[in-house]
Amino acid sequence: MSKDQRSEPNTEIISDEGAIAEIGERLAASSRFAIDLEFMSADRYIPDLALVQLAWEEEGELQMVLIDGVDTKLSPIFSQIESDAVLTLAHGAKQDLSLLGTRYDVVAGAFMDTQIAAAFAGVAEQIGYGNLVDKVLGKKLDKGPQFTDWMRRPLSAKQLRYALDDVRYLLPVWDELQVRLDRAERKPWAQEESAGMARAAATRRPKELAYKGVSGSGSLKGAALGALRALAAWRDELAVSGNIPPSWILADGAAVEICRRNVKSERDLKKVRGMGSASVGKYGPAILRVAAKGRTEPVSSSGLHQLDPVWQAQATVITAMVAGRAAEVGLPLRTIAAKADAEALVRHALGQLEAEDCKLLRGWRAEVMGNDALAWLRGDATVVADKKLGVRVQVS
């Protein structure tokens, strides 16, 4: 860019509907744009959007704007995020995408996360934005004001400059990462991973499955797990309606203990750790009623019992294979797969899981490791040891 990246645009926060519509049109006319969100999540179940930062290019010049996220109609911007014709760039955007999906039903279309791209380009795994800008462009970013209340108005000039820095360098960073990805022939991998993350982040778990996210739920089964499923769904609905953290209503540990002990009275509720008199007074009758009904609808076993020692050993070997292949292709092990993914592949070979339920058999992972590992499980490949790369699979 001919223009100094540090030159300052107008840092006015835009809230006018006409101006926002015009910005949407300018984004649509561009081939790509960078975005970052500032929000407030403290004491909230779903964060409140406070500020939207955007950067794009027009005739080779960088354009940057700040849009008010408080009580502002943002549909012209959202429509561009959802577009498949314009690339949306962001960094470490899982929380941003979750907010957009949960609060506004916005799912990114053409999307690239530069944190994901950096991992596939061999820069670093889970690298922060400031470190990425430093490594790729050699520019140091001011850490800026910490613990900012982005909902407050007015924001200081320093706060606004800090907010703009979050998108200021995303386009040139992506330009450099593209070169590295193309050289390594991994751009499609980064695109696939970014698209998958965007879909997953924007999809909120149904309240009926909220119990799966409760810490300690794995220790329950049958009627007790049915009670927890009902309690977690009730708690989730209440948290959404009041936009308060679920733990303010009922802590995970308390919920599990209530279901484990089959607590049936408010007197016994008060004996559960984390259930004070105030909580019992406010929520006690509902907790007892919901848990009791949930026990009448027990949660049956998924049918996926613990793997026997022989097949567990197979999963361990596959994990070692993945580690060897990760070293070979220069990717972090956990970028490819975790132990649970190796176990899922074994379950597929046993006929317990469909291929679409196996992370190692989807997309680029199948190409890198999954297909070879499955061939080994079926007896069509052998495992060899390599002094440098460790355990490897050799297809017959």
Rosetta blueprint (number, residue, H / E / L):
1 M L
2 S L
3 K L
4 D L
5 Q L
6 R L
7 S L
8 E L
9 P L
10 N L
11 T L
12 E L
13 I E
14 I E
15 S L
16 D L
17 E H
18 G H
19 A H
20 I H
21 A H
22 E H
23 I H
24 G H
25 E H
26 R H
27 L H
28 A H
29 A H
30 S L
31 S L
32 R E
33 F E
34 A E
35 I E
36 D E
37 L E
38 E E
39 F E
40 M E
41 S L
42 A L
43 D L
44 R L
45 Y L
46 I L
47 P L
48 D E
49 L E
50 A E
51 L E
52 V E
53 Q E
54 L E
55 A E
56 W E
57 E E
58 E E
59 E L
60 G L
61 E E
62 L E
63 Q E
64 M E
65 V E
66 L E
67 I E
68 D E
69 G L
70 V L
71 D L
72 T L
73 K L
74 L L
75 S H
76 P H
77 I H
78 F H
79 S H
80 Q H
81 I H
82 E L
83 S L
84 D L
85 A L
86 V L
87 L E
88 T E
89 L E
90 A E
91 H L
92 G L
93 A L
94 K H
95 Q H
96 D H
97 L H
98 S H
99 L H
100 L H
101 G H
102 T H
103 R H
104 Y H
105 D L
106 V L
107 V L
108 A L
109 G L
110 A L
111 F E
112 M E
113 D E
114 T H
115 Q H
116 I H
117 A H
118 A H
119 A H
120 F H
121 A L
122 G L
123 V L
124 A L
125 E L
126 Q L
127 I L
128 G L
129 Y H
130 G H
131 N H
132 L H
133 V H
134 D H
135 K H
136 V H
137 L H
138 G L
139 K L
140 K L
141 L L
142 D L
143 K L
144 G L
145 P L
146 Q L
147 F L
148 T L
149 D L
150 W L
151 M L
152 R L
153 R L
154 P L
155 L L
156 S L
157 A H
158 K H
159 Q H
160 L H
161 R H
162 Y H
163 A H
164 L H
165 D H
166 D H
167 V H
168 R H
169 Y L
170 L H
171 L H
172 P H
173 V H
174 W H
175 D H
176 E H
177 L H
178 Q H
179 V H
180 R H
181 L H
182 D H
183 R H
184 A H
185 E L
186 R L
187 K H
188 P H
189 W H
190 A H
191 Q H
192 E H
193 E H
194 S H
195 A H
196 G H
197 M H
198 A H
199 R H
200 A H
201 A H
202 A H
203 T L
204 R L
205 R L
206 P L
207 K H
208 E H
209 L H
210 A H
211 Y H
212 K H
213 G H
214 V L
215 S L
216 G L
217 S H
218 G H
219 S H
220 L L
221 K L
222 G H
223 A H
224 A H
225 L H
226 G H
227 A H
228 L H
229 R H
230 A H
231 L H
232 A H
233 A H
234 W H
235 R H
236 D H
237 E H
238 L H
239 A H
240 V H
241 S H
242 G H
243 N L
244 I L
245 P L
246 P H
247 S H
248 W H
249 I H
250 L L
251 A L
252 D H
253 G H
254 A H
255 A H
256 V H
257 E H
258 I H
259 C H
260 R H
261 R H
262 N L
263 V L
264 K L
265 S L
266 E H
267 R H
268 D H
269 L H
270 K L
271 K L
272 V L
273 R L
274 G L
275 M L
276 G L
277 S H
278 A H
279 S H
280 V H
281 G H
282 K H
283 Y H
284 G H
285 P H
286 A H
287 I H
288 L H
289 R H
290 V H
291 A H
292 A H
293 K H
294 G H
295 R H
296 T L
297 E L
298 P L
299 V E
300 S L
301 S L
302 S L
303 G L
304 L L
305 H L
306 Q L
307 L L
308 D L
309 P H
310 V H
311 W H
312 Q H
313 A H
314 Q H
315 A H
316 T H
317 V H
318 I H
319 T H
320 A H
321 M H
322 V H
323 A H
324 G H
325 R H
326 A H
327 A H
328 E H
329 V H
330 G L
331 L L
332 P L
333 L H
334 R H
335 T H
336 I H
337 A L
338 A L
339 K H
340 A H
341 D H
342 A H
343 E H
344 A H
345 L H
346 V H
347 R H
348 H H
349 A H
350 L L
351 G L
352 Q L
353 L L
354 E L
355 A H
356 E H
357 D H
358 C L
359 K H
360 L H
361 L H
362 R L
363 G H
364 W H
365 R H
366 A H
367 E H
368 V H
369 M H
370 G H
371 N H
372 D H
373 A H
374 L H
375 A H
376 W H
377 L H
378 R L
379 G L
380 D L
381 A E
382 T E
383 V E
384 V E
385 A E
386 D E
387 K L
388 K L
389 L L
390 G E
391 V E
392 R E
393 V E
394 Q E
395 V E
396 S L
